[in-house]
Each structure stands twice: as C-alpha cells, then as structure tokens.
Amino acid sequence: QVQVVESGGGSVQAGGSLRLSCVASGRTFNRYTLGWFRQAPGKEREFVAAVSWSGGSTTYGDSVKGRFTISRDNAKNTVYLQMSSLKPEDTAVYYCAADQYLSNSYMSQEAKYDYWGQGTQVTVSS
C-alpha cells in the first residue's frame, strides 16, 4: 500500500510560478510511475504530466507543455511539478497519482493509477 500526499498549492497571479510536491510512502518509490492530474470546478479531471518509474520518460498534457516541468527525486520519495507562466485556466485541484511499473503507454490515463492523494488547490488570478 502506498500513501500519496501533495503539498505546495496556493494562490498566485497570472504569469507567476508555483512548485507542487508529492511524497509517496514506502521503500519501493523507484518502482512507481508518478502522475499529476487536475480538476477544475464543473470539469472532468484531466492529465497534466507524468514521469516514468525509471525516470527516463516524461509526458505532458497539451495545455501545459512548455510551461510545466515534472521531476522526481527517488532519494526523497518525492515528485515535483514546477509550474510557470500560470494562467487563470490552470486553476484547479491538483492530484498526484502513483502506479507500480506502469507502462509508458498508459502514463496519461488516470484509470491506470492505483494510488491517489487528496489533492492540493491551485488558484491563479488574472
């Protein structure tokens, strides 16, 4: 069983930056593909970014490409989402998810992830 806890959310003005962190418990962190998803009010949850269990592959949703960067630190059991050039439409609850040895082909599919955090709110004002 893996517990996933996000942090780092908050309020920022458009054009600003935030870094989200996600800590996953357990000694097998390096076996887990890690993803970020977000859900805005009245909308379905959407894929933001993911990093493979090997760390060798990353993928991003179209709406955040070039602005967000995902990275992982296996020594700290932590995955980060660096968000820059934030827009009001980035406002959402951001969720971290984990799945063991998830194929790179499925990294953007939320249904493939077994473990989820409670989410952290990001609000971008214009």
N, CA, C and O atoms as a GROMACS GRO file, in nm:
protein
  504
    1GLN      N    1   0.084  -0.119   0.000
    1GLN     CA    2   0.000   0.000   0.000
    1GLN      C    3   0.088   0.125   0.000
    1GLN      O    4   0.188   0.132   0.072
    2VAL      N    5   0.051   0.221  -0.081
    2VAL     CA    6   0.128   0.345  -0.093
    2VAL      C    7   0.038   0.462  -0.055
    2VAL      O    8  -0.076   0.471  -0.099
    3GLN      N    9   0.090   0.548   0.026
    3GLN     CA   10   0.019   0.672   0.060
    3GLN      C   11   0.084   0.788  -0.014
    3GLN      O   12   0.206   0.800  -0.019
    4VAL      N   13  -0.001   0.871  -0.071
    4VAL     CA   14   0.046   0.981  -0.154
    4VAL      C   15  -0.007   1.112  -0.095
    4VAL      O   16  -0.126   1.126  -0.070
    5VAL      N   17   0.083   1.207  -0.073
    5VAL     CA   18   0.043   1.334  -0.012
    5VAL      C   19   0.101   1.451  -0.091
    5VAL      O   20   0.222   1.462  -0.109
    6GLU      N   21   0.012   1.538  -0.138
    6GLU     CA   22   0.054   1.655  -0.214
    6GLU      C   23   0.069   1.776  -0.123
    6GLU      O   24   0.008   1.784  -0.016
    7SER      N   25   0.150   1.871  -0.167
    7SER     CA   26   0.164   1.998  -0.097
    7SER      C   27   0.212   2.102  -0.196
    7SER      O   28   0.253   2.070  -0.308
    8GLY      N   29   0.207   2.228  -0.154
    8GLY     CA   30   0.262   2.335  -0.236
    8GLY      C   31   0.160   2.420  -0.308
    8GLY      O   32   0.197   2.517  -0.374
    9GLY      N   33   0.033   2.384  -0.298
    9GLY     CA   34  -0.068   2.463  -0.365
    9GLY      C   35  -0.083   2.600  -0.300
    9GLY      O   36  -0.028   2.625  -0.193
   10GLY      N   37  -0.156   2.688  -0.366
   10GLY     CA   38  -0.178   2.820  -0.313
   10GLY      C   39  -0.236   2.912  -0.418
   10GLY      O   40  -0.284   2.868  -0.522
   11SER      N   41  -0.231   3.041  -0.389
   11SER     CA   42  -0.284   3.141  -0.479
   11SER      C   43  -0.169   3.221  -0.540
   11SER      O   44  -0.072   3.255  -0.472
   12VAL      N   45  -0.180   3.249  -0.668
   12VAL     CA   46  -0.075   3.321  -0.739
   12VAL      C   47  -0.140   3.402  -0.850
   12VAL      O   48  -0.248   3.368  -0.898
   13GLN      N   49  -0.074   3.508  -0.889
   13GLN     CA   50  -0.125   3.588  -1.000
   13GLN      C   51  -0.082   3.528  -1.133
   13GLN      O   52   0.017   3.455  -1.142
   14ALA      N   53  -0.157   3.559  -1.234
   14ALA     CA   54  -0.124   3.511  -1.368
   14ALA      C   55   0.019   3.551  -1.405
   14ALA      O   56   0.062   3.663  -1.379
   15GLY      N   57   0.089   3.458  -1.465
   15GLY     CA   58   0.228   3.479  -1.501
   15GLY      C   59   0.326   3.432  -1.396
   15GLY      O   60   0.446   3.425  -1.422
   16GLY      N   61   0.275   3.400  -1.279
   16GLY     CA   62   0.360   3.357  -1.170
   16GLY      C   63   0.393   3.208  -1.176
   16GLY      O   64   0.359   3.139  -1.271
   17SER      N   65   0.460   3.162  -1.071
   17SER     CA   66   0.506   3.023  -1.064
   17SER      C   67   0.471   2.961  -0.930
   17SER      O   68   0.458   3.029  -0.829
   18LEU      N   69   0.457   2.830  -0.932
   18LEU     CA   70   0.439   2.751  -0.811
   18LEU      C   71   0.507   2.618  -0.833
   18LEU      O   72   0.521   2.571  -0.946
   19ARG      N   73   0.550   2.557  -0.722
   19ARG     CA   74   0.603   2.422  -0.731
   19ARG      C   75   0.523   2.332  -0.637
   19ARG      O   76   0.517   2.355  -0.516
   20LEU      N   77   0.464   2.231  -0.694
   20LEU     CA   78   0.393   2.131  -0.616
   20LEU      C   79   0.487   2.015  -0.584
   20LEU      O   80   0.575   1.980  -0.662
   21SER      N   81   0.465   1.957  -0.467
   21SER     CA   82   0.542   1.840  -0.426
   21SER      C   83   0.446   1.727  -0.392
   21SER      O   84   0.332   1.750  -0.350
   22CYS      N   85   0.493   1.607  -0.411
   22CYS     CA   86   0.413   1.490  -0.378
   22CYS      C   87   0.507   1.386  -0.318
   22CYS      O   88   0.602   1.342  -0.382
   23VAL      N   89   0.478   1.348  -0.195
   23VAL     CA   90   0.558   1.245  -0.128
   23VAL      C   91   0.479   1.115  -0.126
   23VAL      O   92   0.362   1.112  -0.087
   24ALA      N   93   0.544   1.009  -0.168
   24ALA     CA   94   0.483   0.877  -0.166
   24ALA      C   95   0.556   0.789  -0.066
   24ALA      O   96   0.678   0.779  -0.069
   25SER      N   97   0.481   0.726   0.021
   25SER     CA   98   0.542   0.645   0.125
   25SER      C   99   0.595   0.514   0.069
   25SER      O  100   0.559   0.473  -0.041
   26GLY      N  101   0.680   0.449   0.147
   26GLY     CA  102   0.726   0.317   0.108
   26GLY      C  103   0.870   0.316   0.060
   26GLY      O  104   0.926   0.419   0.023
   27ARG      N  105   0.928   0.196   0.060
   27ARG     CA  106   1.069   0.180   0.023
   27ARG      C  107   1.086   0.145  -0.123
   27ARG      O  108   1.198   0.126  -0.171
   28THR      N  109   0.973   0.137  -0.196
   28THR     CA  110   0.981   0.098  -0.336
   28THR      C  111   0.941   0.211  -0.429
   28THR      O  112   0.887   0.189  -0.536
   29PHE      N  113   0.970   0.334  -0.386
   29PHE     CA  114   0.930   0.451  -0.463
   29PHE      C  115   0.982   0.444  -0.605
   29PHE      O  116   0.915   0.488  -0.698
   30ASN      N  117   1.100   0.391  -0.624
   30ASN     CA  118   1.160   0.389  -0.757
   30ASN      C  119   1.092   0.290  -0.851
   30ASN      O  120   1.131   0.280  -0.968
   31ARG      N  121   0.992   0.216  -0.803
   31ARG     CA  122   0.916   0.127  -0.890
   31ARG      C  123   0.791   0.194  -0.947
   31ARG      O  124   0.721   0.137  -1.031
   32TYR      N  125   0.763   0.316  -0.901
   32TYR     CA  126   0.635   0.379  -0.933
   32TYR      C  127   0.644   0.487  -1.039
   32TYR      O  128   0.727   0.578  -1.032
   33THR      N  129   0.557   0.474  -1.138
   33THR     CA  130   0.530   0.585  -1.227
   33THR      C  131   0.443   0.685  -1.151
   33THR      O  132   0.352   0.646  -1.078
   34LEU      N  133   0.471   0.811  -1.169
   34LEU     CA  134   0.401   0.915  -1.094
   34LEU      C  135   0.341   1.016  -1.189
   34LEU      O  136   0.405   1.061  -1.284
   35GLY      N  137   0.217   1.051  -1.162
   35GLY     CA  138   0.148   1.145  -1.249
   35GLY      C  139   0.080   1.256  -1.171
   35GLY      O  140   0.048   1.242  -1.052
   36TRP      N  141   0.059   1.366  -1.242
   36TRP     CA  142  -0.020   1.477  -1.190
   36TRP      C  143  -0.144   1.493  -1.278
   36TRP      O  144  -0.137   1.492  -1.401
   37PHE      N  145  -0.255   1.509  -1.212
   37PHE     CA  146  -0.382   1.535  -1.279
   37PHE      C  147  -0.446   1.656  -1.210
   37PHE      O  148  -0.407   1.692  -1.099
   38ARG      N  149  -0.542   1.718  -1.276
   38ARG     CA  150  -0.609   1.832  -1.214
   38ARG      C  151  -0.758   1.830  -1.251
   38ARG      O  152  -0.800   1.777  -1.353
   39GLN      N  153  -0.834   1.892  -1.162
   39GLN     CA  154  -0.978   1.901  -1.185
   39GLN      C  155  -1.026   2.040  -1.148
   39GLN      O  156  -1.015   2.082  -1.033
   40ALA      N  157  -1.080   2.110  -1.246
   40ALA     CA  158  -1.137   2.241  -1.223
   40ALA      C  159  -1.286   2.227  -1.192
   40ALA      O  160  -1.347   2.126  -1.228
   41PRO      N  161  -1.344   2.324  -1.125
   41PRO     CA  162  -1.486   2.315  -1.090
   41PRO      C  163  -1.573   2.293  -1.214
   41PRO      O  164  -1.560   2.364  -1.314
   42GLY      N  165  -1.659   2.194  -1.207
   42GLY     CA  166  -1.751   2.166  -1.316
   42GLY      C  167  -1.690   2.094  -1.435
   42GLY      O  168  -1.755   2.074  -1.537
   43LYS      N  169  -1.563   2.056  -1.421
   43LYS     CA  170  -1.496   1.988  -1.533
   43LYS      C  171  -1.446   1.851  -1.490
   43LYS      O  172  -1.432   1.822  -1.372
   44GLU      N  173  -1.419   1.769  -1.589
   44GLU     CA  174  -1.362   1.638  -1.561
   44GLU      C  175  -1.214   1.651  -1.527
   44GLU      O  176  -1.147   1.748  -1.565
   45ARG      N  177  -1.165   1.552  -1.456
   45ARG     CA  178  -1.023   1.552  -1.423
   45ARG      C  179  -0.942   1.531  -1.550
   45ARG      O  180  -0.978   1.449  -1.635
   46GLU      N  181  -0.833   1.605  -1.563
   46GLU     CA  182  -0.751   1.595  -1.682
   46GLU      C  183  -0.605   1.568  -1.648
   46GLU      O  184  -0.557   1.602  -1.540
   47PHE      N  185  -0.538   1.507  -1.741
   47PHE     CA  186  -0.397   1.473  -1.725
   47PHE      C  187  -0.311   1.598  -1.738
   47PHE      O  188  -0.335   1.682  -1.825
   48VAL      N  189  -0.210   1.608  -1.651
   48VAL     CA  190  -0.118   1.722  -1.654
   48VAL      C  191   0.022   1.677  -1.697
   48VAL      O  192   0.077   1.727  -1.795
   49ALA      N  193   0.078   1.582  -1.622
   49ALA     CA  194   0.215   1.539  -1.650
   49ALA      C  195   0.243   1.408  -1.580
   49ALA      O  196   0.176   1.374  -1.482
   50ALA      N  197   0.340   1.334  -1.628
   50ALA     CA  198   0.380   1.209  -1.564
   50ALA      C  199   0.528   1.183  -1.590
   50ALA      O  200   0.585   1.228  -1.690
   51VAL      N  201   0.587   1.109  -1.498
   51VAL     CA  202   0.726   1.066  -1.512
   51VAL      C  203   0.730   0.916  -1.488
   51VAL      O  204   0.667   0.865  -1.395
   52SER      N  205   0.802   0.846  -1.572
   52SER     CA  206   0.806   0.700  -1.564
   52SER      C  207   0.880   0.653  -1.440
   52SER      O  208   0.953   0.728  -1.377
   53TRP      N  209   0.859   0.526  -1.406
   53TRP     CA  210   0.923   0.470  -1.288
   53TRP      C  211   1.075   0.472  -1.302
   53TRP      O  212   1.146   0.484  -1.202
   54SER      N  213   1.124   0.461  -1.424
   54SER     CA  214   1.269   0.464  -1.446
   54SER      C  215   1.324   0.606  -1.445
   54SER      O  216   1.445   0.628  -1.433
   55GLY      N  217   1.233   0.703  -1.457
   55GLY     CA  218   1.277   0.842  -1.464
   55GLY      C  219   1.320   0.884  -1.603
   55GLY      O  220   1.354   1.000  -1.626
   56GLY      N  221   1.320   0.790  -1.695
   56GLY     CA  222   1.371   0.819  -1.827
   56GLY      C  223   1.272   0.882  -1.922
   56GLY      O  224   1.310   0.933  -2.027
   57SER      N  225   1.145   0.880  -1.886
   57SER     CA  226   1.042   0.935  -1.974
   57SER      C  227   0.949   1.028  -1.900
   57SER      O  228   0.911   1.003  -1.785
   58THR      N  229   0.914   1.135  -1.965
   58THR     CA  230   0.813   1.226  -1.913
   58THR      C  231   0.714   1.256  -2.025
   58THR      O  232   0.747   1.248  -2.143
   59THR      N  233   0.594   1.291  -1.986
   59THR     CA  234   0.494   1.329  -2.084
   59THR      C  235   0.405   1.436  -2.023
   59THR      O  236   0.388   1.441  -1.901
   60TYR      N  237   0.347   1.521  -2.108
   60TYR     CA  238   0.271   1.635  -2.061
   60TYR      C  239   0.140   1.649  -2.137
   60TYR      O  240   0.130   1.610  -2.254
   61GLY      N  241   0.041   1.704  -2.070
   61GLY     CA  242  -0.081   1.740  -2.138
   61GLY      C  243  -0.057   1.859  -2.230
   61GLY      O  244   0.031   1.941  -2.203
   62ASP      N  245  -0.133   1.868  -2.335
   62ASP     CA  246  -0.111   1.974  -2.434
   62ASP      C  247  -0.121   2.114  -2.375
   62ASP      O  248  -0.049   2.205  -2.416
   63SER      N  249  -0.209   2.130  -2.279
   63SER     CA  250  -0.234   2.264  -2.224
   63SER      C  251  -0.121   2.315  -2.135
   63SER      O  252  -0.118   2.433  -2.101
   64VAL      N  253  -0.029   2.227  -2.096
   64VAL     CA  254   0.078   2.270  -2.005
   64VAL      C  255   0.217   2.255  -2.065
   64VAL      O  256   0.316   2.294  -2.003
   65LYS      N  257   0.226   2.200  -2.183
   65LYS     CA  258   0.357   2.179  -2.246
   65LYS      C  259   0.432   2.311  -2.259
   65LYS      O  260   0.376   2.413  -2.300
   66GLY      N  261   0.558   2.307  -2.222
   66GLY     CA  262   0.641   2.427  -2.230
   66GLY      C  263   0.630   2.518  -2.109
   66GLY      O  264   0.708   2.611  -2.094
   67ARG      N  265   0.534   2.491  -2.021
   67ARG     CA  266   0.517   2.575  -1.901
   67ARG      C  267   0.539   2.498  -1.772
   67ARG      O  268   0.586   2.554  -1.672
   68PHE      N  269   0.507   2.370  -1.772
   68PHE     CA  270   0.521   2.286  -1.653
   68PHE      C  271   0.634   2.185  -1.673
   68PHE      O  272   0.660   2.141  -1.785
   69THR      N  273   0.699   2.150  -1.563
   69THR     CA  274   0.804   2.050  -1.568
   69THR      C  275   0.787   1.954  -1.451
   69THR      O  276   0.774   1.996  -1.336
   70ILE      N  277   0.786   1.825  -1.482
   70ILE     CA  278   0.777   1.723  -1.378
   70ILE      C  279   0.915   1.662  -1.357
   70ILE      O  280   0.992   1.644  -1.451
   71SER      N  281   0.945   1.633  -1.230
   71SER     CA  282   1.073   1.569  -1.198
   71SER      C  283   1.053   1.484  -1.073
   71SER      O  284   0.956   1.501  -0.999
   72ARG      N  285   1.146   1.393  -1.051
   72ARG     CA  286   1.137   1.307  -0.933
   72ARG      C  287   1.272   1.300  -0.863
   72ARG      O  288   1.377   1.312  -0.926
   73ASP      N  289   1.266   1.281  -0.733
   73ASP     CA  290   1.385   1.262  -0.651
   73ASP      C  291   1.362   1.134  -0.571
   73ASP      O  292   1.294   1.136  -0.469
   74ASN      N  293   1.419   1.026  -0.618
   74ASN     CA  294   1.395   0.898  -0.553
   74ASN      C  295   1.451   0.893  -0.411
   74ASN      O  296   1.398   0.823  -0.325
   75ALA      N  297   1.557   0.967  -0.385
   75ALA     CA  298   1.615   0.968  -0.251
   75ALA      C  299   1.520   1.031  -0.149
   75ALA      O  300   1.528   1.002  -0.030
   76LYS      N  301   1.430   1.116  -0.198
   76LYS     CA  302   1.335   1.184  -0.109
   76LYS      C  303   1.193   1.133  -0.126
   76LYS      O  304   1.100   1.186  -0.066
   77ASN      N  305   1.176   1.030  -0.207
   77ASN     CA  306   1.041   0.976  -0.233
   77ASN      C  307   0.945   1.086  -0.279
   77ASN      O  308   0.829   1.089  -0.239
   78THR      N  309   0.994   1.174  -0.361
   78THR     CA  310   0.917   1.294  -0.396
   78THR      C  311   0.915   1.316  -0.546
   78THR      O  312   1.015   1.297  -0.615
   79VAL      N  313   0.799   1.358  -0.594
   79VAL     CA  314   0.785   1.404  -0.731
   79VAL      C  315   0.742   1.550  -0.727
   79VAL      O  316   0.662   1.589  -0.642
   80TYR      N  317   0.794   1.629  -0.818
   80TYR     CA  318   0.766   1.772  -0.821
   80TYR      C  319   0.695   1.810  -0.951
   80TYR      O  320   0.712   1.746  -1.054
   81LEU      N  321   0.617   1.915  -0.940
   81LEU     CA  322   0.559   1.976  -1.060
   81LEU      C  323   0.589   2.125  -1.052
   81LEU      O  324   0.528   2.199  -0.976
   82GLN      N  325   0.685   2.168  -1.133
   82GLN     CA  326   0.718   2.309  -1.141
   82GLN      C  327   0.626   2.373  -1.244
   82GLN      O  328   0.625   2.334  -1.361
   83MET      N  329   0.550   2.472  -1.200
   83MET     CA  330   0.452   2.536  -1.287
   83MET      C  331   0.492   2.682  -1.307
   83MET      O  332   0.508   2.757  -1.211
   84SER      N  333   0.508   2.721  -1.432
   84SER     CA  334   0.548   2.858  -1.465
   84SER      C  335   0.448   2.916  -1.564
   84SER      O  336   0.368   2.845  -1.624
   85SER      N  337   0.456   3.047  -1.578
   85SER     CA  338   0.365   3.118  -1.670
   85SER      C  339   0.221   3.076  -1.647
   85SER      O  340   0.148   3.045  -1.741
   86LEU      N  341   0.182   3.076  -1.522
   86LEU     CA  342   0.049   3.027  -1.486
   86LEU      C  343  -0.060   3.116  -1.542
   86LEU      O  344  -0.046   3.238  -1.552
   87LYS      N  345  -0.170   3.052  -1.577
   87LYS     CA  346  -0.285   3.121  -1.634
   87LYS      C  347  -0.408   3.095  -1.546
   87LYS      O  348  -0.411   2.997  -1.472
   88PRO      N  349  -0.507   3.182  -1.552
   88PRO     CA  350  -0.628   3.157  -1.472
   88PRO      C  351  -0.691   3.020  -1.501
   88PRO      O  352  -0.750   2.960  -1.413
   89GLU      N  353  -0.678   2.973  -1.622
   89GLU     CA  354  -0.734   2.842  -1.657
   89GLU      C  355  -0.658   2.726  -1.596
   89GLU      O  356  -0.701   2.611  -1.609
   90ASP      N  357  -0.546   2.753  -1.532
   90ASP     CA  358  -0.475   2.648  -1.458
   90ASP      C  359  -0.534   2.627  -1.319
   90ASP      O  360  -0.494   2.535  -1.247
   91THR      N  361  -0.627   2.711  -1.281
   91THR     CA  362  -0.692   2.697  -1.151
   91THR      C  363  -0.764   2.563  -1.141
   91THR      O  364  -0.848   2.530  -1.225
   92ALA      N  365  -0.730   2.488  -1.039
   92ALA     CA  366  -0.787   2.353  -1.023
   92ALA      C  367  -0.733   2.292  -0.894
   92ALA      O  368  -0.643   2.345  -0.830
   93VAL      N  369  -0.791   2.179  -0.859
   93VAL     CA  370  -0.731   2.093  -0.757
   93VAL      C  371  -0.636   1.998  -0.830
   93VAL      O  372  -0.674   1.932  -0.926
   94TYR      N  373  -0.514   1.993  -0.783
   94TYR     CA  374  -0.411   1.911  -0.846
   94TYR      C  375  -0.390   1.785  -0.763
   94TYR      O  376  -0.371   1.790  -0.641
   95TYR      N  377  -0.395   1.672  -0.831
   95TYR     CA  378  -0.382   1.542  -0.767
   95TYR      C  379  -0.255   1.472  -0.815
   95TYR      O  380  -0.219   1.478  -0.933
   96CYS      N  381  -0.190   1.406  -0.721
   96CYS     CA  382  -0.076   1.321  -0.753
   96CYS      C  383  -0.123   1.176  -0.751
   96CYS      O  384  -0.204   1.137  -0.667
   97ALA      N  385  -0.071   1.097  -0.844
   97ALA     CA  386  -0.110   0.957  -0.852
   97ALA      C  387   0.013   0.871  -0.876
   97ALA      O  388   0.112   0.916  -0.933
   98ALA      N  389   0.004   0.746  -0.832
   98ALA     CA  390   0.117   0.654  -0.846
   98ALA      C  391   0.070   0.517  -0.889
   98ALA      O  392  -0.039   0.472  -0.852
   99ASP      N  393   0.152   0.451  -0.966
   99ASP     CA  394   0.123   0.313  -1.004
   99ASP      C  395   0.255   0.242  -1.030
   99ASP      O  396   0.347   0.297  -1.091
  100GLN      N  397   0.262   0.118  -0.981
  100GLN     CA  398   0.388   0.044  -0.991
  100GLN      C  399   0.412  -0.007  -1.132
  100GLN      O  400   0.327  -0.073  -1.192
  101TYR      N  401   0.528   0.025  -1.183
  101TYR     CA  402   0.573  -0.024  -1.314
  101TYR      C  403   0.472   0.001  -1.427
  101TYR      O  404   0.459  -0.079  -1.519
  102LEU      N  405   0.402   0.112  -1.419
  102LEU     CA  406   0.306   0.145  -1.523
  102LEU      C  407   0.378   0.166  -1.656
  102LEU      O  408   0.478   0.237  -1.663
  103SER      N  409   0.326   0.105  -1.759
  103SER     CA  410   0.383   0.121  -1.893
  103SER      C  411   0.379   0.267  -1.936
  103SER      O  412   0.284   0.340  -1.907
  104ASN      N  413   0.484   0.307  -2.007
  104ASN     CA  414   0.488   0.444  -2.059
  104ASN      C  415   0.367   0.475  -2.146
  104ASN      O  416   0.325   0.590  -2.156
  105SER      N  417   0.313   0.374  -2.209
  105SER     CA  418   0.199   0.393  -2.299
  105SER      C  419   0.074   0.441  -2.225
  105SER      O  420  -0.016   0.500  -2.285
  106TYR      N  421   0.070   0.415  -2.095
  106TYR     CA  422  -0.051   0.445  -2.018
  106TYR      C  423  -0.033   0.560  -1.920
  106TYR      O  424  -0.122   0.585  -1.838
  107MET      N  425   0.077   0.630  -1.925
  107MET     CA  426   0.107   0.729  -1.823
  107MET      C  427   0.004   0.841  -1.814
  107MET      O  428  -0.012   0.900  -1.708
  108SER      N  429  -0.066   0.870  -1.921
  108SER     CA  430  -0.163   0.980  -1.920
  108SER      C  431  -0.304   0.934  -1.885
  108SER      O  432  -0.397   1.015  -1.884
  109GLN      N  433  -0.321   0.806  -1.856
  109GLN     CA  434  -0.455   0.752  -1.833
  109GLN      C  435  -0.482   0.738  -1.684
  109GLN      O  436  -0.422   0.653  -1.618
  110GLU      N  437  -0.571   0.818  -1.631
  110GLU     CA  438  -0.594   0.819  -1.487
  110GLU      C  439  -0.647   0.686  -1.436
  110GLU      O  440  -0.620   0.649  -1.322
  111ALA      N  441  -0.720   0.614  -1.518
  111ALA     CA  442  -0.776   0.486  -1.473
  111ALA      C  443  -0.669   0.382  -1.443
  111ALA      O  444  -0.696   0.282  -1.377
  112LYS      N  445  -0.549   0.404  -1.492
  112LYS     CA  446  -0.441   0.308  -1.472
  112LYS      C  447  -0.368   0.326  -1.340
  112LYS      O  448  -0.288   0.240  -1.300
  113TYR      N  449  -0.394   0.437  -1.272
  113TYR     CA  450  -0.322   0.464  -1.148
  113TYR      C  451  -0.398   0.409  -1.028
  113TYR      O  452  -0.519   0.429  -1.016
  114ASP      N  453  -0.329   0.339  -0.941
  114ASP     CA  454  -0.393   0.276  -0.826
  114ASP      C  455  -0.398   0.366  -0.703
  114ASP      O  456  -0.491   0.354  -0.622
  115TYR      N  457  -0.302   0.455  -0.688
  115TYR     CA  458  -0.290   0.531  -0.563
  115TYR      C  459  -0.300   0.680  -0.592
  115TYR      O  460  -0.237   0.732  -0.684
  116TRP      N  461  -0.382   0.747  -0.512
  116TRP     CA  462  -0.409   0.888  -0.531
  116TRP      C  463  -0.398   0.965  -0.400
  116TRP      O  464  -0.430   0.914  -0.293
  117GLY      N  465  -0.353   1.090  -0.414
  117GLY     CA  466  -0.355   1.180  -0.300
  117GLY      C  467  -0.488   1.252  -0.289
  117GLY      O  468  -0.578   1.232  -0.370
  118GLN      N  469  -0.498   1.336  -0.186
  118GLN     CA  470  -0.622   1.410  -0.160
  118GLN      C  471  -0.633   1.537  -0.242
  118GLN      O  472  -0.741   1.595  -0.251
  119GLY      N  473  -0.525   1.580  -0.300
  119GLY     CA  474  -0.528   1.698  -0.384
  119GLY      C  475  -0.484   1.824  -0.312
  119GLY      O  476  -0.492   1.834  -0.190
  120THR      N  477  -0.436   1.920  -0.390
  120THR     CA  478  -0.397   2.050  -0.338
  120THR      C  479  -0.450   2.157  -0.434
  120THR      O  480  -0.440   2.144  -0.555
  121GLN      N  481  -0.506   2.263  -0.378
  121GLN     CA  482  -0.571   2.366  -0.457
  121GLN      C  483  -0.469   2.464  -0.513
  121GLN      O  484  -0.382   2.514  -0.441
  122VAL      N  485  -0.482   2.492  -0.641
  122VAL     CA  486  -0.404   2.598  -0.706
  122VAL      C  487  -0.504   2.698  -0.764
  122VAL      O  488  -0.593   2.662  -0.840
  123THR      N  489  -0.486   2.824  -0.728
  123THR     CA  490  -0.574   2.930  -0.777
  123THR      C  491  -0.488   3.038  -0.843
  123THR      O  492  -0.398   3.094  -0.781
  124VAL      N  493  -0.520   3.066  -0.968
  124VAL     CA  494  -0.446   3.167  -1.044
  124VAL      C  495  -0.542   3.281  -1.076
  124VAL      O  496  -0.645   3.260  -1.141
  125SER      N  497  -0.508   3.399  -1.030
  125SER     CA  498  -0.593   3.515  -1.053
  125SER      C  499  -0.538   3.602  -1.166
  125SER      O  500  -0.418   3.609  -1.188
  126SER      N  501  -0.632   3.666  -1.236
  126SER     CA  502  -0.590   3.748  -1.350
  126SER      C  503  -0.558   3.890  -1.309
  126SER      O  504  -0.521   3.973  -1.392
   0.00000   0.00000   0.00000
